[in-house]
Amino acid sequence: MTMNPLVKLGKLGQSPWLDYIHRGMIASGELARLVSEDGIKGVTSNPTIFEKAISEGHEYDAQIQEISAARKGLMEAYTGIVTEDIRRAADVLRPVYDATFGEDGYVSLEVEPDLAYDAPRTIARAEELFRIVSRPNVFIKIPATAEGLPAIEETISRGVPVNVTLIFSVTRYEEVAAAYIRGVKRLIASGGDPRRVASVASFFVSRVDTSVDKLLEETILRWPGSPRAETAISLLGKVAVANARLAYARFRAIFSAPEWRDPASKGARGQRPLWASTGTKNPKFSDVKYVEELIGPKTVNTMPPQTMDAFRDHGNVVDTLTLHEGEAKAVLRDLGILDIGLEEVCEKLSRDGVQSFADSYRKLLAAIERRLAPSPA
């Protein structure tokens, strides 16, 4: 009998996570089935996912009626609704957390995106959310903005597990890893147990190709038939994977360097790369492109449901990360020849990502507010 490709990922050392959550799938046992049959080891959420679930479903009606009757404010209602889903999902995944000694089995909950550029408030809210959920297997998501870096360090130093989100560039990934290491060292220095604090660095993938390929197509149209156009054609759909593969190479180097030996000897965990935004947006590409091309040990891939279904059906599992640094460097070298600035692209993607989540967050609050409003007589 052929092994489920999702289960094979776990055997190779990559943890498949689901980038989706709603109360119905938890209550129905669907999440538990994914864990037991597909080897799903974690769940991620964001305001966009919650907004869709609350706007389109009826699973929240009873809780919303209770909140409305209690005359709770909008923010209290928001916090109560989303943390209840996170708590329930964390309970489903707790056996995975226990079996992997805290390496996997996490559910991620995002600090509100309107705090992305405010480190002190991000730190306070991260601690508050972790306390409210009251489960050890919860990651608090903090965006990798410049202001987010000190918040990541401080939150880790206080013993709160962190999923660092919206990483697009290798440079920012290195800064995130450095912030994590500083936080772990401070935790150890204060007498904390580093074995109880895990972290992942969510490196976004497909959005990079979406942006870069537009610039490559402009080059092709501007210089048709030229060597520049040929180079641009050869790079279509390759930059995002190359960018992620270089981040993976840096992960391997950083967490095998002398600076990491002392924390590791005390039980500290390396901050695994998590591949996010792995749904294929360009219909010309394989629907499992951003899974198959980013498989390697000590990583996570969080997939939207459609991508997970496709990979379960026809995914091929082989290590496509280890020893691919040279190929990745060649792709980015050729991109530089075309004068396309990847760092600038990534910085814009980061800003746009924060804005997109902020827009979804506001829509989510509006959806909750509408549901809380008393029905007209």
N, C-alpha and C positions, 0 to 999 in steps of 0.2 A: 504494500500500500504506500502511495506517495505521501511524503510528509508535507503538511501544511507549510507553505513558504513563510508565513508569519512565525510559526514555531521554529523553523530553520534559522530565521534571523536571530532568535534568542540563543540557539545552539552556537552560532558563530560569535556571539558576544555583543550584538546590537539589540537594544530593547525597543520593541514596537509599542508605541503609545497611540492613543486615540485623541485626535484634536477635535473633540466634540463632547458635549454633555447636555442632557436635559433630564428632568425628573422622571419622565415616563420610562426612559430606558433603564433607569435605576430600579424603579418600582416593579417593572415587568420582569426583571431578571436578565434583561438583555446584556447589561454590562457584565454581570457575573458570568454569563455564557461566553462573552468575548474573552474574559480572563481565563476561563477553564479550557476552552476549545482552541482559541487562537493565540494563547500565550501573551495577551495584552498585559503590559506591566505598568501602565500609567495612563493618566488622562490630563489633557490641558484644556483650559477654558480662556475666554477673553470676552470683553463686553459685546462684541459682535455676535458670538455664539449665544450668550445669555439673552440678548435682545430678541433674537429670532425665536428662541425657545419660549420666552414669556409672552411674546406678541401673538404667536401662532397656536399655542397649546392651551389646554384647560387644566393641566396637572397642578397649576398653582392657584386655582380658584379658591380652594378651602383656606389655604394660608393667607391669601390676600383678603378674604372676608374677615378672618380673625384679626388681621392687622388693622383693617378699616374699622372694625368694631372697637378696637382698643385705642383708636384715634392716634396712632403712631405717626411720626413725621416721615417725610419721603425718604430721607437718608437712612433712618432706622428701618424702614420697610425694605429698602434696597439691600441693606446689609443682612437683614434677617432672611430674605429670600435666597440670595446667592450663597450665603454661608451654609444654609441648610442643604443645598445640593452638594456642595463641596464635602460637607460632613458625611452625608450618606454615601457618596462615591468613595471617600476615604475608607469607610468601613468595609465596603466591598473589596477594596484593594489591600486591606490590612494584612491578609494572609501572605500576599506577595511581599510586602514590606518586611514581615517577620521572617519569611523563608530566605530572603536575600540579605538579611541583617542590615536593613535600612538603605540598601543600594537602590532599590526600585520600589514600586507600589505607591507612587505619589500622585496626588491630584493638585493641580496648580490653580491658584486664585490670584488675580491681578489687583495690585494697588490701583486705585482709580487713576485713569490716564491724565486727568487735569492736574495731577501732582508730579508729572514727569520731570518738571524743571525746578522742583522744590525739594531739596534733599531732606531738611529737617522734618517736613510734614510726611514725606515718603517713609522715613524711618519710623515715625510714630504710628502711622497707619499700618505699616507692615507688622509691627509688634501687636497692634490691636487686633488685626484680622487673625493672626496666628493664635492669639489668646481666645478669641471668640469661637473659632472653629474647634479648637481644643483637641487636635489630633496630631500625632507626631509625623504622620506621612502626608503632610501638606507643604507644598512649595508656595511661597509668596512671590509673585512675579513683579520684578522691578525692571523698567526699561533702561537700556544701556545708553542713556543720554550722558553728556558730560556731567550733569548734575547728579545723575544716577550713580555714578561710580563711587563717590564717598558714601552714599546711602547703602550700596551693596556691601562695602567693607564694614560699615557700622552694624548693619543688620546681621551679617554673619558673625561678627564679634560678640553679638548678644545671644547667639545660639538659635537664630531663626533660619530655617532652610530657605534658599532663594533660587528661583528660576529667573535668570537674567534674560530678558526678552529684547527683541528688536535689535539684534546684532547683525550688521551687514558687511562690515569690513574686517579684514584680518588685523589691522591696526587697533580697531576698537575691541576686537576679541582679546588681543594681548593685554589691553588696559583692564578689561573685565577680569581676566585670569589673575592679573597682579593685584587687583582689589580683593578678590576672593582669598588669595594667599595671605595678604596682610590681615584680613579679617580673621582667618583661621589662626594665625600666629597670635593675634591679640586675644582670641578666645582661650587658647592654650595658656597664655601668660596670666590670664585672670583666673585660672583654675578650672575652666570649662572642659567638657569632654568632646573632642572633635569628631568622635565616632557618631555622635548624635546629630551632626549637621552636614547634610549633603547639599550639593548645588549642581545645576546644569546651566550651560551657556547656550541659549537658543539662537542659533545662526540661521538667518532667513535666506532661502535659496531661490525659489522660482521668480520672485519679484525682481531679482537682479537681472535675470535673463530678459524679463519683460521690458525693463528699462534700457539695458544695453543693446538688445536686438533692435530697438527702434533707432538707436544711433548708428548701428551697423547698416541698417537698411537705408538710412539717409546717405551714408558713405557710398553704398552701392549705386544709388540713383545719381549721386553727384559725379562719380567717376566711372561710368559704365565701361566694362571691359578692361579696365586698368589693373595693374598689380595691386593697388590699394583695394579696389573692389573685390578682387579674388581673395585677398586676405580677409576682408570683411565677411565674405561668403563662408569662408572656412571656419569662422569663429561663431557663427550663428548657433545659439543653443549650447554653447560650451563654456561660457564665462562663469556662470553661477556655480557650476560643479567644480571648475578649477579653483575658484575663490574659496569654496568650502573645503576642498582638499588641502589647500595651503593652510587653512585654519586648523585642520586636523593634524597636519605636520607640526604646527606650532604647539598644539596641545600635547603631542607626544614628547616634544622637546622640553616644554616648560615643566611638565609633571614627571620628568626623569632627571631634571637638573639638580645640582647640589643643594640649591636653596629649598627644594621641596623634601629633601631626605629627612630632616629633623621632624617636621610636622607629620610626614608619612609614618615615621617610626613610632609616633604617639597615636596612630590610628586615624589620622586625617585622610579623607577621601579626595582623590583628584576630581576636579570639576569637569564632568563629561560634556562634550559637545552634543547638543541636541539639534537635529536638522528640522527646521520649521518651514512653513510655507512650501510644502512638498507636493501639493496638488499641481498637476500640469495645467497651465493656463493656455498654452499654445496647442491647438488641435493637431498641428503637424508633428508634434513630438509624442513619444510613447506615454501612455497614461501612467506608467510606473517609472518614468525616467528619473525622478528625483528621489526614488527609493533605491532602484537597482544600481545607480551610479555613485551612491554614497553609503555603501555597506562596509563596516569595519568594526573591530573590537572596541569596547569601552565607549560606545556612542548610543544615542537614542534617535529614533525617527518618529516624530509625531505626525500622524496621517489623518486627513479628513476622511469621513466614512467612504466616499466614492473611491478614493485612492487605496484605502485599506481593502475594499472589496476587490478591486482590480488586482492588487498584489497577491491576495489570497488565491485568486483564480489563475494567474499566469506569471507571477513574479519569479525571477531567477535569482538565487542566492549564491553569491560568490564575493569574496573580499575585493572591493573596488576602491578602497581607500589607501591601504598600506602600500608603500613603495610607488605611489603615483605622483609624488611631489614634482619630479622633473617634468612630466607632461603638463602639470598645472602651471608651472612657471613659464613654460613655452607659450601657453595660451595667453597668459597675462602680458608676456613680453610682446607678443604680436599685437595685442590690444593697445599697448603703449605706443607702438609704431604708428598707429592710426590716430594718435593724439586724443584718445578717449580716456578721460580721467575717471578711473574706477572709484577713487576715494570720494570725488565730488558726487558721483552717482549714488554711492552708499550713504553719504551724509544727507542727501535729499530724501532718499528712501526712509531713513530714520525719522526725519521730521514728518514726512508724509504718513508714516506708520503711526506715530503718536497722534497725529491729527485724525487719522481714520478711526483709531480706537476711541478717541475723545468724542468724535461724532456719534459713534455707536453707543457710547456710554450715555450721552445726552438723550439719544433715542430710547435707550433702555429705561432711563429715569422717567421719560415722558410716557412710556408704555405702562410703567408701574403706577404713575400718577393717574392715568386715565382709568386704570382698573380699580384704584382706590376711591375714585369719585363716586359719590352716592348716585344711585340710579334716579332718573327724573320721575317725579310722582305721576 
